[in-house]
Amino acid sequence: MSNLNKTDDVIFNFFKQICDEKDDEKCVKLGNDWIKAMENNLDNMEAQLEQADKIKHKKDINNNRDHLNSLKNKSSTEWREYATQCMIEIMENKRA
């Protein structure tokens, strides 16, 4: 199994956990934990880029940060909907 497939499985399972969580506060906490993890990943990737690559990828990095910011303050219902959509996209990409 490729690392990409393993990563997709981990992400899928995390989103499934958000969908399955019955406690609304815990669901929101899981979603917020997702945001923090992705922000940390972006920070780490950006820190490892050479200056020329930072400039080259600045728009993509900013788009990812904007996307993460748009997820902040979501309700549990919104998190479950978002997680469901992400799981669907992962499954569709596996078939492609």
N, C-alpha and C positions, 0 to 999 in steps of 0.2 A: 504494500500500500504506500502510495507516495505521501510525502509530508503535507502536501496541499490537501489531500483527502483526510488525513488525520486532523489537520487544523479545521477543516470544514466540519468534521464530526464533533470536535470539541465545541466549536461555535454553535452548531446545531443543538447539542445537548444543553448548552448554557441557555439558549433561547427557549428550549423546551422547559427548562426549569422555571423560567419566568412565566411561561404560559400555564404551567401546572401549579404554581404557587397559589394557594387559596387565600392566604393572608395578604390583604392589599398592601400593608406597610412593608412586608417582606418583599413583595413583588417590586415595589418602587425602589427599595434598597438594592435589589439585584440589578435593576436597570441602571441605577446611579453608579453601582460598582462597575458595570460594563463601561459607562462613560469614562470613569477614572482610569480603568485599565487601558482603554483605547487612547486616551490623552497621554498616558505614560508611554505607550508604544510610539505615538507620534513624536513625543519629545525625544525619546531614545533614537529613533530613526533620524530625526532632524539633526541631533547632536553628532551623529556619525557621518553626516554628509560633508563633503568638501564645499567650500563657499560657492563655487561655480554651480554645483548640483543643487545647493539650497536655492539659488536664484532660479535655476531651471525648473525646479519642482515647487516653487513657492505657491503658485496658484492651486495646485493639487493639495498641498498641505493645508492651505487656508480653507479650501472647500471641505476638507475632512474636518477641520476644527469647527467650521460653520455648521456642518451636519451634526456633530456632537453637541454643539451648543443648542441646536434646535430640539434635541432630545431631553434637555434639562427641564425639570418641572412637569414632566408627563405624569398623568394619573396612572393607576394600575391598569385600568381598562386600555388606555392608550399604549402602555408598555406591552400588554398582551397582544394587542393588534399589531404593533410594530414587530414583536418577536415572531408572531405567526407569519407575517409577510416575509421576514428574513429566512425563516425555515423553508417556506415555499420556494424562495429564490435559490437556496442552497440545493434543494432537491431537484429543481429544474436544471441547474448547472451541472449536477452529477449525471443527468441523462444526456446532456449535450455532448 
